Amino acid sequence: MSDTSLQNRVVLITGGSRGLGREMALALSNAGARIAITGAVESDALKATLKELVKGAIAIPADVTNPDAAARAVAKTIETFGRLDVLINNAGVGMRLISDTFNTRPTKFWEADPDAWHRIVDTNVNGTFLMSRAAVPHMLAQGFGKIINISTSDQTMVRQGYAPYGPTKAFLEATSRVWAADLAGTGVDVNVLLPGGAADTDLLPPSPNKKGADGNLLSPSVMRAPALWLASDASNGITGARYIARLWKDENPDSARDDGGEKPRIM
């Protein structure tokens, strides 16, 4: 899509060095946005993605589970670009930390290493909170902002062998609704975006026959168009919504909006 509101819009994307984050960063950079990407540590992938972005972008090594690092990432973005308009909470840790065969032999929850369990929850839940906590005061002060939280499919949230990854995304979606209500009327919108199936990223173990639990595999580029729209003025005032990238149609964003329907029962 082409939207002039994206020109010089300042976007901070966590976990922006690879996978979904990289695709969204490239799309927004090409559309004219000013981009800051983070990675948990300084890495070749972070440097490589930075080189692909339009000149002026920055890369910030920052562990989102560390409150000081989260605050520094936001501060560095504002120091560099003068403001912060959009925060995309994409950084996440998946089930490979529990087992590299989680998608062929489901790991029972009591078999999970506590340290791995803690890291997944800390990154996916607390990291998103810490980044948003650091960003929102600046957005409130300027009377404008967008938080886009990256989630997963409904079935993944309750799929056997996907704890704690799946449940962390259920938490994220619930808290996104709370945040949207907390921020109602402030000019700061909070929405959820997900691929709509397993995407070809490092969250899945490498394999010649790499595929998701549903037998399919989406390109990470599926996130580009909806991320552009959610970051633009076209989505102003839309908050507390959930968008499925696989269903996206530029001419009809509502085609990708999930307003409920048949969801798996939590209990």
Wavefront OBJ file of the C-alpha trace (Angstrom):
o trace
v 0.000 0.000 0.000
v 1.062 3.629 -0.461
v 0.135 5.972 2.383
v 1.719 9.379 2.829
v 1.104 9.205 6.587
v 3.925 6.666 6.790
v 6.463 9.213 5.560
v 8.813 9.869 8.513
v 6.567 7.971 10.906
v 8.808 6.615 13.681
v 8.410 2.884 14.257
v 10.202 0.764 16.861
v 10.115 -2.975 16.118
v 11.366 -5.456 18.700
v 12.884 -8.662 17.374
v 13.414 -6.869 14.077
v 16.496 -8.687 12.849
v 14.811 -11.720 11.291
v 11.521 -13.425 10.511
v 8.289 -11.473 10.874
v 10.033 -8.470 12.428
v 12.463 -8.139 9.543
v 9.673 -8.262 6.959
v 7.665 -5.571 8.740
v 10.760 -3.405 9.174
v 11.638 -3.628 5.469
v 8.071 -2.857 4.372
v 7.756 0.162 6.652
v 11.210 1.449 5.778
v 10.450 1.217 2.062
v 7.215 3.140 2.708
v 9.178 6.032 4.179
v 9.000 5.328 7.914
v 11.942 5.937 10.234
v 12.840 2.575 11.741
v 14.436 1.365 14.952
v 14.877 -2.384 15.321
v 15.980 -4.298 18.386
v 17.582 -7.669 18.980
v 18.282 -9.294 22.315
v 22.021 -8.969 21.653
v 24.230 -7.404 19.021
v 24.378 -9.933 16.202
v 25.259 -10.386 12.551
v 21.546 -10.719 11.767
v 20.780 -7.387 13.416
v 23.574 -5.682 11.469
v 22.539 -7.340 8.198
v 18.907 -6.236 8.500
v 19.980 -2.691 9.379
v 21.976 -2.535 6.131
v 18.823 -3.447 4.180
v 16.799 -0.623 5.684
v 16.637 2.829 4.170
v 19.447 5.080 5.380
v 18.790 6.626 8.786
v 17.425 3.510 10.502
v 19.011 2.347 13.743
v 19.570 -1.017 15.416
v 19.526 -1.311 19.198
v 20.760 -4.371 21.098
v 18.170 -4.655 23.875
v 16.827 -7.541 25.922
v 13.140 -6.673 26.258
v 12.905 -8.617 29.535
v 15.213 -6.080 31.171
v 13.306 -2.949 32.294
v 16.350 -0.710 31.876
v 17.104 -2.085 28.404
v 13.479 -1.566 27.333
v 13.558 2.016 28.583
v 16.887 2.645 26.837
v 15.535 1.319 23.528
v 12.604 3.722 23.669
v 14.825 6.612 24.780
v 17.357 5.933 21.998
v 14.581 5.911 19.403
v 13.208 9.235 20.621
v 16.696 10.736 20.921
v 17.435 9.760 17.315
v 14.145 10.631 15.628
v 12.520 13.111 18.013
v 9.404 11.038 18.688
v 7.934 7.542 18.763
v 4.736 6.848 16.836
v 4.445 3.074 16.575
v 5.674 0.218 18.742
v 5.501 -3.270 17.229
v 5.995 -5.863 19.962
v 7.332 -8.685 17.831
v 10.169 -10.097 19.983
v 9.244 -13.582 21.095
v 10.660 -16.944 22.088
v 9.083 -20.170 20.885
v 8.936 -23.839 21.802
v 12.365 -24.733 20.392
v 13.781 -23.594 23.715
v 11.830 -26.447 25.322
v 12.510 -29.049 22.633
v 13.772 -29.049 19.042
v 11.231 -31.783 18.280
v 8.220 -30.087 19.866
v 6.276 -30.151 16.603
v 6.756 -33.912 16.061
v 6.775 -35.133 19.675
v 4.716 -32.856 21.907
v 6.508 -32.073 25.156
v 4.424 -32.625 28.283
v 4.424 -29.533 30.454
v 6.064 -31.309 33.386
v 8.965 -32.302 31.117
v 9.810 -28.671 30.375
v 12.982 -27.168 31.779
v 11.985 -24.437 34.269
v 14.593 -22.005 32.976
v 13.352 -22.405 29.400
v 9.746 -22.027 30.555
v 10.645 -18.864 32.454
v 12.479 -17.338 29.483
v 9.563 -17.887 27.105
v 7.063 -16.358 29.530
v 9.412 -13.517 30.439
v 10.049 -12.558 26.810
v 6.565 -13.004 25.370
v 4.594 -11.572 28.283
v 6.816 -9.340 30.406
v 8.928 -8.079 27.515
v 5.842 -6.795 25.729
v 4.674 -5.094 28.928
v 8.054 -3.486 29.628
v 8.409 -2.088 26.113
v 4.857 -0.737 26.123
v 5.265 0.676 29.622
v 8.310 2.610 28.410
v 6.673 3.835 25.194
v 3.160 4.820 26.264
v 4.022 7.952 28.335
v 5.673 9.477 25.254
v 2.706 8.558 23.061
v 0.293 10.058 25.583
v 2.305 13.274 25.702
v 2.118 13.669 21.911
v -1.541 12.577 21.799
v -0.860 9.873 19.238
v 0.541 6.377 19.118
v 0.013 2.821 17.987
v 0.927 -0.424 19.707
v 0.821 -3.556 17.556
v 1.219 -6.821 19.453
v 2.212 -9.869 17.390
v 0.281 -12.996 18.303
v -0.462 -16.517 17.079
v -3.440 -18.553 15.887
v -6.240 -19.519 18.263
v -5.527 -23.235 17.988
v -1.849 -22.739 18.851
v -2.877 -21.190 22.166
v -4.422 -24.468 23.313
v -2.524 -27.026 21.197
v -1.001 -29.974 23.050
v 2.721 -29.620 23.486
v 2.741 -25.859 22.913
v 2.905 -24.732 26.546
v 4.021 -22.194 27.522
v 4.342 -20.520 24.094
v 0.670 -20.778 23.119
v -0.678 -19.609 26.491
v 1.677 -16.608 26.482
v -0.026 -15.391 23.330
v -3.466 -15.909 24.895
v -2.273 -13.698 27.745
v -0.952 -11.146 25.255
v -4.276 -10.916 23.448
v -6.227 -10.567 26.680
v -3.921 -7.857 27.973
v -4.094 -6.063 24.602
v -7.852 -5.671 25.119
v -7.232 -4.286 28.598
v -4.615 -1.842 27.311
v -6.954 -0.687 24.531
v -9.608 0.087 27.145
v -7.084 1.828 29.400
v -5.992 4.039 26.491
v -9.440 4.741 25.025
v -9.827 8.368 23.987
v -6.119 9.200 24.289
v -5.172 8.866 20.620
v -3.150 5.725 21.364
v -4.477 2.558 19.704
v -3.655 -1.039 20.613
v -4.225 -3.890 18.171
v -3.159 -7.494 17.604
v -1.705 -8.902 14.387
v -0.894 -12.549 13.645
v 0.172 -14.481 10.539
v -2.791 -16.868 10.585
v -0.755 -20.070 10.518
v 2.810 -21.245 10.988
v 5.278 -18.936 9.257
v 8.674 -19.850 7.859
v 10.744 -18.453 10.741
v 13.242 -19.709 13.303
v 10.391 -20.522 15.709
v 10.122 -23.818 13.806
v 12.979 -26.347 13.793
v 14.954 -26.433 10.524
v 13.879 -29.258 8.253
v 13.696 -30.078 4.524
v 9.962 -30.642 5.096
v 9.411 -27.681 7.386
v 5.713 -27.061 7.991
v 3.275 -26.071 10.683
v 0.864 -28.209 12.649
v -1.796 -27.621 9.978
v 0.560 -28.856 7.250
v 1.058 -25.407 5.761
v 3.800 -22.801 5.951
v 3.293 -19.085 5.347
v 5.910 -16.687 4.057
v 6.888 -14.092 6.699
v 6.094 -11.451 4.059
v 2.408 -12.054 4.783
v 2.835 -9.519 7.601
v 3.897 -6.634 5.357
v 0.586 -5.230 4.103
v -1.375 -5.366 7.385
v 1.568 -3.909 9.313
v 1.686 -0.963 6.908
v -2.034 -0.335 7.354
v -1.979 -0.658 11.138
v 0.939 1.781 11.342
v -0.732 4.323 9.056
v -3.428 6.939 9.636
v -5.888 4.664 7.824
v -6.274 2.684 11.069
v -6.567 5.688 13.394
v -9.213 5.148 16.065
v -9.355 1.381 15.542
v -8.322 -0.244 18.804
v -8.781 -3.524 20.622
v -8.985 -5.385 17.305
v -7.348 -8.564 16.014
v -6.131 -8.950 12.423
v -5.135 -12.172 10.631
v -2.497 -11.438 7.984
v -3.273 -14.532 5.887
v -6.759 -13.129 5.205
v -5.579 -9.622 4.324
v -7.001 -7.754 1.318
v -5.758 -4.222 0.687
v -9.128 -3.116 -0.618
v -10.936 -4.454 2.439
v -8.985 -4.522 5.728
v -12.074 -5.778 7.545
v -11.660 -9.063 5.655
v -8.753 -9.840 7.987
v -10.439 -8.653 11.184
v -11.330 -11.416 13.622
v -14.323 -10.419 15.719
v -14.768 -13.718 17.496
v -16.552 -16.561 15.792
v -15.673 -20.138 16.616
v -12.726 -19.984 18.996
v -11.354 -22.959 20.947
v -12.619 -23.172 24.491
v -9.999 -22.343 27.080
v -11.598 -24.698 29.599
l 1 2 3 4 5 6 7 8 9 10 11 12 13 14 15 16 17 18 19 20 21 22 23 24 25 26 27 28 29 30 31 32 33 34 35 36 37 38 39 40 41 42 43 44 45 46 47 48 49 50 51 52 53 54 55 56 57 58 59 60 61 62 63 64 65 66 67 68 69 70 71 72 73 74 75 76 77 78 79 80 81 82 83 84 85 86 87 88 89 90 91 92 93 94 95 96 97 98 99 100 101 102 103 104 105 106 107 108 109 110 111 112 113 114 115 116 117 118 119 120 121 122 123 124 125 126 127 128 129 130 131 132 133 134 135 136 137 138 139 140 141 142 143 144 145 146 147 148 149 150 151 152 153 154 155 156 157 158 159 160 161 162 163 164 165 166 167 168 169 170 171 172 173 174 175 176 177 178 179 180 181 182 183 184 185 186 187 188 189 190 191 192 193 194 195 196 197 198 199 200 201 202 203 204 205 206 207 208 209 210 211 212 213 214 215 216 217 218 219 220 221 222 223 224 225 226 227 228 229 230 231 232 233 234 235 236 237 238 239 240 241 242 243 244 245 246 247 248 249 250 251 252 253 254 255 256 257 258 259 260 261 262 263 264 265 266 267
